[in-house]
Amino acid sequence: MSNPKAMVQTMIALASASLGLVAALAWNEAIKATLARLGLGDDLAGLYSYAIIATVLAVVVLSILGRLAARLGGEASFVREAEG
């Protein structure tokens, strides 16, 4: 354990990514169920609707996070060795 701070930051990043994946899968199921109720389940219009909704949601969330990062100074929580 040469650098405990880097290890904790890496663990936080991995946990965040894991929890983000779980949340994304939950939203995936919720959106699919909603489209099925609207009668747009597995047909082409439903698949494109789902893709558009997912893309818009991703852009909105990433835009908000980008603005938040800029307000906080815009620095990453850790720097990879190749970048340092």
Jmol script that loads the backbone (N, CA, C; Angstrom):
load data "model"
ATOM      1  N   MET A   1       0.847  -1.167   0.000  1.00  0.00           N
ATOM      2  CA  MET A   1       0.000   0.000   0.000  1.00  0.00           C
ATOM      3  C   MET A   1       0.899   1.239   0.000  1.00  0.00           C
ATOM      4  N   SER A   2       1.421   1.585  -1.152  1.00  0.00           N
ATOM      5  CA  SER A   2       2.366   2.686  -1.232  1.00  0.00           C
ATOM      6  C   SER A   2       1.698   4.057  -1.131  1.00  0.00           C
ATOM      7  N   ASN A   3       0.481   4.183  -1.643  1.00  0.00           N
ATOM      8  CA  ASN A   3      -0.205   5.465  -1.600  1.00  0.00           C
ATOM      9  C   ASN A   3      -1.666   5.255  -1.193  1.00  0.00           C
ATOM     10  N   PRO A   4      -1.959   5.330   0.120  1.00  0.00           N
ATOM     11  CA  PRO A   4      -3.328   5.057   0.575  1.00  0.00           C
ATOM     12  C   PRO A   4      -4.366   6.010   0.003  1.00  0.00           C
ATOM     13  N   LYS A   5      -4.003   7.282  -0.228  1.00  0.00           N
ATOM     14  CA  LYS A   5      -4.951   8.249  -0.779  1.00  0.00           C
ATOM     15  C   LYS A   5      -5.382   7.833  -2.187  1.00  0.00           C
ATOM     16  N   ALA A   6      -4.419   7.437  -3.010  1.00  0.00           N
ATOM     17  CA  ALA A   6      -4.732   7.005  -4.376  1.00  0.00           C
ATOM     18  C   ALA A   6      -5.575   5.737  -4.353  1.00  0.00           C
ATOM     19  N   MET A   7      -5.284   4.852  -3.413  1.00  0.00           N
ATOM     20  CA  MET A   7      -6.046   3.608  -3.309  1.00  0.00           C
ATOM     21  C   MET A   7      -7.503   3.896  -2.941  1.00  0.00           C
ATOM     22  N   VAL A   8      -7.726   4.790  -1.982  1.00  0.00           N
ATOM     23  CA  VAL A   8      -9.090   5.144  -1.579  1.00  0.00           C
ATOM     24  C   VAL A   8      -9.811   5.836  -2.727  1.00  0.00           C
ATOM     25  N   GLN A   9      -9.126   6.741  -3.427  1.00  0.00           N
ATOM     26  CA  GLN A   9      -9.754   7.429  -4.562  1.00  0.00           C
ATOM     27  C   GLN A   9     -10.126   6.437  -5.657  1.00  0.00           C
ATOM     28  N   THR A  10      -9.270   5.457  -5.890  1.00  0.00           N
ATOM     29  CA  THR A  10      -9.568   4.435  -6.893  1.00  0.00           C
ATOM     30  C   THR A  10     -10.759   3.592  -6.461  1.00  0.00           C
ATOM     31  N   MET A  11     -10.814   3.240  -5.184  1.00  0.00           N
ATOM     32  CA  MET A  11     -11.950   2.469  -4.677  1.00  0.00           C
ATOM     33  C   MET A  11     -13.251   3.261  -4.810  1.00  0.00           C
ATOM     34  N   ILE A  12     -13.200   4.555  -4.544  1.00  0.00           N
ATOM     35  CA  ILE A  12     -14.388   5.407  -4.693  1.00  0.00           C
ATOM     36  C   ILE A  12     -14.817   5.455  -6.152  1.00  0.00           C
ATOM     37  N   ALA A  13     -13.849   5.595  -7.053  1.00  0.00           N
ATOM     38  CA  ALA A  13     -14.172   5.641  -8.485  1.00  0.00           C
ATOM     39  C   ALA A  13     -14.793   4.324  -8.946  1.00  0.00           C
ATOM     40  N   LEU A  14     -14.245   3.208  -8.495  1.00  0.00           N
ATOM     41  CA  LEU A  14     -14.789   1.909  -8.885  1.00  0.00           C
ATOM     42  C   LEU A  14     -16.182   1.691  -8.305  1.00  0.00           C
ATOM     43  N   ALA A  15     -16.378   2.073  -7.045  1.00  0.00           N
ATOM     44  CA  ALA A  15     -17.693   1.931  -6.420  1.00  0.00           C
ATOM     45  C   ALA A  15     -18.710   2.822  -7.133  1.00  0.00           C
ATOM     46  N   SER A  16     -18.304   4.029  -7.481  1.00  0.00           N
ATOM     47  CA  SER A  16     -19.204   4.943  -8.192  1.00  0.00           C
ATOM     48  C   SER A  16     -19.606   4.362  -9.543  1.00  0.00           C
ATOM     49  N   ALA A  17     -18.630   3.816 -10.260  1.00  0.00           N
ATOM     50  CA  ALA A  17     -18.922   3.222 -11.566  1.00  0.00           C
ATOM     51  C   ALA A  17     -19.855   2.024 -11.416  1.00  0.00           C
ATOM     52  N   SER A  18     -19.613   1.206 -10.411  1.00  0.00           N
ATOM     53  CA  SER A  18     -20.456   0.026 -10.183  1.00  0.00           C
ATOM     54  C   SER A  18     -21.885   0.426  -9.845  1.00  0.00           C
ATOM     55  N   LEU A  19     -22.026   1.383  -8.938  1.00  0.00           N
ATOM     56  CA  LEU A  19     -23.364   1.829  -8.566  1.00  0.00           C
ATOM     57  C   LEU A  19     -24.045   2.538  -9.731  1.00  0.00           C
ATOM     58  N   GLY A  20     -23.271   3.237 -10.543  1.00  0.00           N
ATOM     59  CA  GLY A  20     -23.824   3.871 -11.736  1.00  0.00           C
ATOM     60  C   GLY A  20     -24.365   2.846 -12.715  1.00  0.00           C
ATOM     61  N   LEU A  21     -23.656   1.731 -12.854  1.00  0.00           N
ATOM     62  CA  LEU A  21     -24.118   0.656 -13.740  1.00  0.00           C
ATOM     63  C   LEU A  21     -25.423   0.061 -13.218  1.00  0.00           C
ATOM     64  N   VAL A  22     -25.498  -0.167 -11.923  1.00  0.00           N
ATOM     65  CA  VAL A  22     -26.729  -0.708 -11.327  1.00  0.00           C
ATOM     66  C   VAL A  22     -27.890   0.252 -11.565  1.00  0.00           C
ATOM     67  N   ALA A  23     -27.655   1.545 -11.353  1.00  0.00           N
ATOM     68  CA  ALA A  23     -28.707   2.539 -11.589  1.00  0.00           C
ATOM     69  C   ALA A  23     -29.113   2.568 -13.058  1.00  0.00           C
ATOM     70  N   ALA A  24     -28.138   2.484 -13.948  1.00  0.00           N
ATOM     71  CA  ALA A  24     -28.434   2.494 -15.383  1.00  0.00           C
ATOM     72  C   ALA A  24     -29.279   1.286 -15.773  1.00  0.00           C
ATOM     73  N   LEU A  25     -28.965   0.134 -15.219  1.00  0.00           N
ATOM     74  CA  LEU A  25     -29.756  -1.060 -15.524  1.00  0.00           C
ATOM     75  C   LEU A  25     -31.182  -0.933 -14.984  1.00  0.00           C
ATOM     76  N   ALA A  26     -31.324  -0.310 -13.819  1.00  0.00           N
ATOM     77  CA  ALA A  26     -32.660  -0.089 -13.267  1.00  0.00           C
ATOM     78  C   ALA A  26     -33.466   0.855 -14.162  1.00  0.00           C
ATOM     79  N   TRP A  27     -32.826   1.940 -14.604  1.00  0.00           N
ATOM     80  CA  TRP A  27     -33.500   2.866 -15.518  1.00  0.00           C
ATOM     81  C   TRP A  27     -33.828   2.176 -16.841  1.00  0.00           C
ATOM     82  N   ASN A  28     -32.944   1.313 -17.299  1.00  0.00           N
ATOM     83  CA  ASN A  28     -33.165   0.553 -18.522  1.00  0.00           C
ATOM     84  C   ASN A  28     -34.475  -0.222 -18.432  1.00  0.00           C
ATOM     85  N   GLU A  29     -34.645  -0.942 -17.328  1.00  0.00           N
ATOM     86  CA  GLU A  29     -35.865  -1.726 -17.142  1.00  0.00           C
ATOM     87  C   GLU A  29     -37.100  -0.831 -17.020  1.00  0.00           C
ATOM     88  N   ALA A  30     -36.960   0.273 -16.297  1.00  0.00           N
ATOM     89  CA  ALA A  30     -38.100   1.184 -16.114  1.00  0.00           C
ATOM     90  C   ALA A  30     -38.537   1.789 -17.440  1.00  0.00           C
ATOM     91  N   ILE A  31     -37.594   2.215 -18.235  1.00  0.00           N
ATOM     92  CA  ILE A  31     -37.933   2.819 -19.532  1.00  0.00           C
ATOM     93  C   ILE A  31     -38.543   1.776 -20.455  1.00  0.00           C
ATOM     94  N   LYS A  32     -37.996   0.572 -20.480  1.00  0.00           N
ATOM     95  CA  LYS A  32     -38.554  -0.491 -21.319  1.00  0.00           C
ATOM     96  C   LYS A  32     -39.985  -0.826 -20.897  1.00  0.00           C
ATOM     97  N   ALA A  33     -40.238  -0.886 -19.591  1.00  0.00           N
ATOM     98  CA  ALA A  33     -41.589  -1.179 -19.113  1.00  0.00           C
ATOM     99  C   ALA A  33     -42.556  -0.059 -19.483  1.00  0.00           C
ATOM    100  N   THR A  34     -42.100   1.191 -19.390  1.00  0.00           N
ATOM    101  CA  THR A  34     -42.939   2.331 -19.756  1.00  0.00           C
ATOM    102  C   THR A  34     -43.283   2.297 -21.240  1.00  0.00           C
ATOM    103  N   LEU A  35     -42.290   2.026 -22.080  1.00  0.00           N
ATOM    104  CA  LEU A  35     -42.543   1.947 -23.518  1.00  0.00           C
ATOM    105  C   LEU A  35     -43.488   0.789 -23.844  1.00  0.00           C
ATOM    106  N   ALA A  36     -43.360  -0.314 -23.119  1.00  0.00           N
ATOM    107  CA  ALA A  36     -44.260  -1.448 -23.349  1.00  0.00           C
ATOM    108  C   ALA A  36     -45.695  -1.065 -23.002  1.00  0.00           C
ATOM    109  N   ARG A  37     -45.868  -0.323 -21.905  1.00  0.00           N
ATOM    110  CA  ARG A  37     -47.221   0.128 -21.519  1.00  0.00           C
ATOM    111  C   ARG A  37     -47.803   1.089 -22.542  1.00  0.00           C
ATOM    112  N   LEU A  38     -46.940   1.858 -23.193  1.00  0.00           N
ATOM    113  CA  LEU A  38     -47.403   2.806 -24.212  1.00  0.00           C
ATOM    114  C   LEU A  38     -47.610   2.130 -25.558  1.00  0.00           C
ATOM    115  N   GLY A  39     -47.357   0.832 -25.607  1.00  0.00           N
ATOM    116  CA  GLY A  39     -47.540   0.096 -26.853  1.00  0.00           C
ATOM    117  C   GLY A  39     -46.375   0.222 -27.807  1.00  0.00           C
ATOM    118  N   LEU A  40     -45.226   0.653 -27.314  1.00  0.00           N
ATOM    119  CA  LEU A  40     -44.047   0.811 -28.161  1.00  0.00           C
ATOM    120  C   LEU A  40     -42.945  -0.181 -27.766  1.00  0.00           C
ATOM    121  N   GLY A  41     -43.339  -1.312 -27.208  1.00  0.00           N
ATOM    122  CA  GLY A  41     -42.393  -2.269 -26.634  1.00  0.00           C
ATOM    123  C   GLY A  41     -41.229  -2.676 -27.500  1.00  0.00           C
ATOM    124  N   ASP A  42     -41.403  -3.691 -28.344  1.00  0.00           N
ATOM    125  CA  ASP A  42     -40.283  -4.264 -29.086  1.00  0.00           C
ATOM    126  C   ASP A  42     -40.268  -3.889 -30.558  1.00  0.00           C
ATOM    127  N   ASP A  43     -41.191  -3.035 -30.990  1.00  0.00           N
ATOM    128  CA  ASP A  43     -41.160  -2.664 -32.394  1.00  0.00           C
ATOM    129  C   ASP A  43     -40.076  -1.611 -32.641  1.00  0.00           C
ATOM    130  N   LEU A  44     -39.824  -1.324 -33.872  1.00  0.00           N
ATOM    131  CA  LEU A  44     -38.730  -0.421 -34.246  1.00  0.00           C
ATOM    132  C   LEU A  44     -38.916   0.970 -33.649  1.00  0.00           C
ATOM    133  N   ALA A  45     -40.147   1.470 -33.630  1.00  0.00           N
ATOM    134  CA  ALA A  45     -40.406   2.797 -33.058  1.00  0.00           C
ATOM    135  C   ALA A  45     -40.065   2.806 -31.567  1.00  0.00           C
ATOM    136  N   GLY A  46     -40.368   1.730 -30.871  1.00  0.00           N
ATOM    137  CA  GLY A  46     -40.042   1.641 -29.455  1.00  0.00           C
ATOM    138  C   GLY A  46     -38.548   1.615 -29.209  1.00  0.00           C
ATOM    139  N   LEU A  47     -37.828   0.871 -30.032  1.00  0.00           N
ATOM    140  CA  LEU A  47     -36.373   0.801 -29.876  1.00  0.00           C
ATOM    141  C   LEU A  47     -35.718   2.160 -30.134  1.00  0.00           C
ATOM    142  N   TYR A  48     -36.194   2.851 -31.168  1.00  0.00           N
ATOM    143  CA  TYR A  48     -35.640   4.182 -31.440  1.00  0.00           C
ATOM    144  C   TYR A  48     -36.040   5.185 -30.355  1.00  0.00           C
ATOM    145  N   SER A  49     -37.268   5.075 -29.866  1.00  0.00           N
ATOM    146  CA  SER A  49     -37.695   5.953 -28.772  1.00  0.00           C
ATOM    147  C   SER A  49     -36.819   5.741 -27.551  1.00  0.00           C
ATOM    148  N   TYR A  50     -36.559   4.500 -27.246  1.00  0.00           N
ATOM    149  CA  TYR A  50     -35.712   4.169 -26.102  1.00  0.00           C
ATOM    150  C   TYR A  50     -34.300   4.728 -26.295  1.00  0.00           C
ATOM    151  N   ALA A  51     -33.743   4.558 -27.482  1.00  0.00           N
ATOM    152  CA  ALA A  51     -32.392   5.056 -27.764  1.00  0.00           C
ATOM    153  C   ALA A  51     -32.338   6.575 -27.637  1.00  0.00           C
ATOM    154  N   ILE A  52     -33.351   7.259 -28.117  1.00  0.00           N
ATOM    155  CA  ILE A  52     -33.389   8.723 -28.029  1.00  0.00           C
ATOM    156  C   ILE A  52     -33.519   9.167 -26.576  1.00  0.00           C
ATOM    157  N   ILE A  53     -34.408   8.517 -25.819  1.00  0.00           N
ATOM    158  CA  ILE A  53     -34.575   8.872 -24.406  1.00  0.00           C
ATOM    159  C   ILE A  53     -33.274   8.652 -23.644  1.00  0.00           C
ATOM    160  N   ALA A  54     -32.620   7.523 -23.869  1.00  0.00           N
ATOM    161  CA  ALA A  54     -31.376   7.219 -23.177  1.00  0.00           C
ATOM    162  C   ALA A  54     -30.289   8.228 -23.533  1.00  0.00           C
ATOM    163  N   THR A  55     -30.219   8.615 -24.799  1.00  0.00           N
ATOM    164  CA  THR A  55     -29.211   9.578 -25.239  1.00  0.00           C
ATOM    165  C   THR A  55     -29.455  10.952 -24.627  1.00  0.00           C
ATOM    166  N   VAL A  56     -30.705  11.410 -24.655  1.00  0.00           N
ATOM    167  CA  VAL A  56     -31.040  12.714 -24.083  1.00  0.00           C
ATOM    168  C   VAL A  56     -30.740  12.718 -22.587  1.00  0.00           C
ATOM    169  N   LEU A  57     -31.108  11.661 -21.899  1.00  0.00           N
ATOM    170  CA  LEU A  57     -30.843  11.568 -20.468  1.00  0.00           C
ATOM    171  C   LEU A  57     -29.342  11.617 -20.185  1.00  0.00           C
ATOM    172  N   ALA A  58     -28.562  10.889 -20.972  1.00  0.00           N
ATOM    173  CA  ALA A  58     -27.106  10.888 -20.785  1.00  0.00           C
ATOM    174  C   ALA A  58     -26.511  12.271 -21.027  1.00  0.00           C
ATOM    175  N   VAL A  59     -26.971  12.963 -22.062  1.00  0.00           N
ATOM    176  CA  VAL A  59     -26.448  14.297 -22.375  1.00  0.00           C
ATOM    177  C   VAL A  59     -26.796  15.282 -21.258  1.00  0.00           C
ATOM    178  N   VAL A  60     -28.025  15.213 -20.762  1.00  0.00           N
ATOM    179  CA  VAL A  60     -28.440  16.119 -19.693  1.00  0.00           C
ATOM    180  C   VAL A  60     -27.614  15.876 -18.428  1.00  0.00           C
ATOM    181  N   VAL A  61     -27.488  14.615 -18.024  1.00  0.00           N
ATOM    182  CA  VAL A  61     -26.735  14.299 -16.810  1.00  0.00           C
ATOM    183  C   VAL A  61     -25.270  14.701 -16.956  1.00  0.00           C
ATOM    184  N   LEU A  62     -24.657  14.394 -18.086  1.00  0.00           N
ATOM    185  CA  LEU A  62     -23.251  14.748 -18.290  1.00  0.00           C
ATOM    186  C   LEU A  62     -23.052  16.259 -18.362  1.00  0.00           C
ATOM    187  N   SER A  63     -24.016  16.984 -18.911  1.00  0.00           N
ATOM    188  CA  SER A  63     -23.920  18.444 -18.941  1.00  0.00           C
ATOM    189  C   SER A  63     -23.972  19.023 -17.539  1.00  0.00           C
ATOM    190  N   ILE A  64     -24.889  18.510 -16.733  1.00  0.00           N
ATOM    191  CA  ILE A  64     -25.001  18.976 -15.354  1.00  0.00           C
ATOM    192  C   ILE A  64     -23.721  18.670 -14.586  1.00  0.00           C
ATOM    193  N   LEU A  65     -23.203  17.467 -14.736  1.00  0.00           N
ATOM    194  CA  LEU A  65     -21.959  17.101 -14.050  1.00  0.00           C
ATOM    195  C   LEU A  65     -20.780  17.935 -14.536  1.00  0.00           C
ATOM    196  N   GLY A  66     -20.748  18.246 -15.814  1.00  0.00           N
ATOM    197  CA  GLY A  66     -19.681  19.090 -16.356  1.00  0.00           C
ATOM    198  C   GLY A  66     -19.714  20.489 -15.766  1.00  0.00           C
ATOM    199  N   ARG A  67     -20.920  21.055 -15.658  1.00  0.00           N
ATOM    200  CA  ARG A  67     -21.046  22.382 -15.045  1.00  0.00           C
ATOM    201  C   ARG A  67     -20.652  22.354 -13.579  1.00  0.00           C
ATOM    202  N   LEU A  68     -21.045  21.303 -12.884  1.00  0.00           N
ATOM    203  CA  LEU A  68     -20.679  21.156 -11.480  1.00  0.00           C
ATOM    204  C   LEU A  68     -19.168  21.047 -11.315  1.00  0.00           C
ATOM    205  N   ALA A  69     -18.528  20.266 -12.177  1.00  0.00           N
ATOM    206  CA  ALA A  69     -17.075  20.128 -12.115  1.00  0.00           C
ATOM    207  C   ALA A  69     -16.386  21.462 -12.391  1.00  0.00           C
ATOM    208  N   ALA A  70     -16.929  22.245 -13.330  1.00  0.00           N
ATOM    209  CA  ALA A  70     -16.338  23.551 -13.639  1.00  0.00           C
ATOM    210  C   ALA A  70     -16.459  24.497 -12.451  1.00  0.00           C
ATOM    211  N   ARG A  71     -17.592  24.445 -11.749  1.00  0.00           N
ATOM    212  CA  ARG A  71     -17.765  25.296 -10.561  1.00  0.00           C
ATOM    213  C   ARG A  71     -16.814  24.907  -9.444  1.00  0.00           C
ATOM    214  N   LEU A  72     -16.503  23.619  -9.364  1.00  0.00           N
ATOM    215  CA  LEU A  72     -15.632  23.142  -8.293  1.00  0.00           C
ATOM    216  C   LEU A  72     -14.153  23.219  -8.656  1.00  0.00           C
ATOM    217  N   GLY A  73     -13.853  23.748  -9.791  1.00  0.00           N
ATOM    218  CA  GLY A  73     -12.454  23.895 -10.195  1.00  0.00           C
ATOM    219  C   GLY A  73     -12.077  23.039 -11.379  1.00  0.00           C
ATOM    220  N   GLY A  74     -12.934  22.126 -11.762  1.00  0.00           N
ATOM    221  CA  GLY A  74     -12.714  21.339 -12.961  1.00  0.00           C
ATOM    222  C   GLY A  74     -11.607  20.319 -12.896  1.00  0.00           C
ATOM    223  N   GLU A  75     -11.135  19.969 -11.706  1.00  0.00           N
ATOM    224  CA  GLU A  75     -10.073  18.986 -11.607  1.00  0.00           C
ATOM    225  C   GLU A  75     -10.653  17.617 -11.315  1.00  0.00           C
ATOM    226  N   ALA A  76     -10.008  16.598 -11.867  1.00  0.00           N
ATOM    227  CA  ALA A  76     -10.425  15.227 -11.602  1.00  0.00           C
ATOM    228  C   ALA A  76     -10.069  14.862 -10.168  1.00  0.00           C
ATOM    229  N   SER A  77     -10.755  13.862  -9.632  1.00  0.00           N
ATOM    230  CA  SER A  77     -10.477  13.456  -8.253  1.00  0.00           C
ATOM    231  C   SER A  77      -9.134  12.762  -8.141  1.00  0.00           C
ATOM    232  N   PHE A  78      -8.649  12.195  -9.235  1.00  0.00           N
ATOM    233  CA  PHE A  78      -7.322  11.594  -9.234  1.00  0.00           C
ATOM    234  C   PHE A  78      -6.745  11.710 -10.634  1.00  0.00           C
ATOM    235  N   VAL A  79      -5.436  11.623 -10.733  1.00  0.00           N
ATOM    236  CA  VAL A  79      -4.762  11.712 -12.021  1.00  0.00           C
ATOM    237  C   VAL A  79      -4.092  10.383 -12.291  1.00  0.00           C
ATOM    238  N   ARG A  80      -4.305   9.838 -13.479  1.00  0.00           N
ATOM    239  CA  ARG A  80      -3.665   8.571 -13.842  1.00  0.00           C
ATOM    240  C   ARG A  80      -2.183   8.812 -14.011  1.00  0.00           C
ATOM    241  N   GLU A  81      -1.403   7.782 -13.800  1.00  0.00           N
ATOM    242  CA  GLU A  81       0.054   7.894 -13.873  1.00  0.00           C
ATOM    243  C   GLU A  81       0.513   8.397 -15.238  1.00  0.00           C
ATOM    244  N   ALA A  82      -0.170   7.967 -16.295  1.00  0.00           N
ATOM    245  CA  ALA A  82       0.234   8.384 -17.639  1.00  0.00           C
ATOM    246  C   ALA A  82       0.027   9.873 -17.859  1.00  0.00           C
ATOM    247  N   GLU A  83      -0.924  10.469 -17.131  1.00  0.00           N
ATOM    248  CA  GLU A  83      -1.200  11.886 -17.278  1.00  0.00           C
ATOM    249  C   GLU A  83      -0.340  12.744 -16.357  1.00  0.00           C
ATOM    250  N   GLY A  84       0.136  12.143 -15.266  1.00  0.00           N
ATOM    251  CA  GLY A  84       0.868  12.898 -14.240  1.00  0.00           C
ATOM    252  C   GLY A  84       2.226  13.200 -14.688  1.00  0.00           C
TER     253      GLY A  84
END
end "model"
wireframe off; spacefill off
backbone 0.3
color backbone group
